[in-house]
């Protein structure tokens, strides 16, 4: 079964500090990995996907197949980054989308 | 641009009652999903559909039923509601092509008392 693990439920950092959210996946093939974010009182929305190799709002994520990880990083956290972050994977295009347990990020001033 | 629309936004049910959570999307997406979000537990997949007439179970399907008679609609039926079904329910849709983004509804907060 597909499984996505986010070991940290809460990350609290000061503004300007680096932040890294860990994500490990279980699928041994070629997964599609995503990070979704849910800001307070807003819908869950896509932050970035591994196939795009993009940086969104200063966040980047690198797929490491050897470690089956897809950690999300930002060098300088901002207060507006405070939100719930979910790592997600599918096995193939449009297959069922499986989420991790989520990590709440709190950026303190 | 409506996207994914869920109704109702809030509902209180008594134990044993039934209800249908509605979900509609106007993006002509083939793939639709239902998730529940429990506090501190992340999103768990209840059911999903890869097209009209096709549905499949996710991680936590017990106590729920779905149907997909049209591309646009994917209702979730709760029969004999139980307190364990108190949760926030999210519907989502995607086109199903590579690296596709899933679009989410605003959620339905359900309390079973």
Interface residues (C-beta under 8 A of the other chain):
Chain A: X6 X9 X32 X34 X36 X43 X44 X45 X46 X49 X51 X52 X86 X88 X93 X94 X96 X97 X98 X99 X100 X101 X102
Chain B: X30 X31 X33 X35 X40 X41 X42 X43 X44 X45 X48 X50 X56 X58 X59 X90 X92 X94 X95 X96 X97 X98 X99 X100 X101 X102 X104 X105 X106 X107
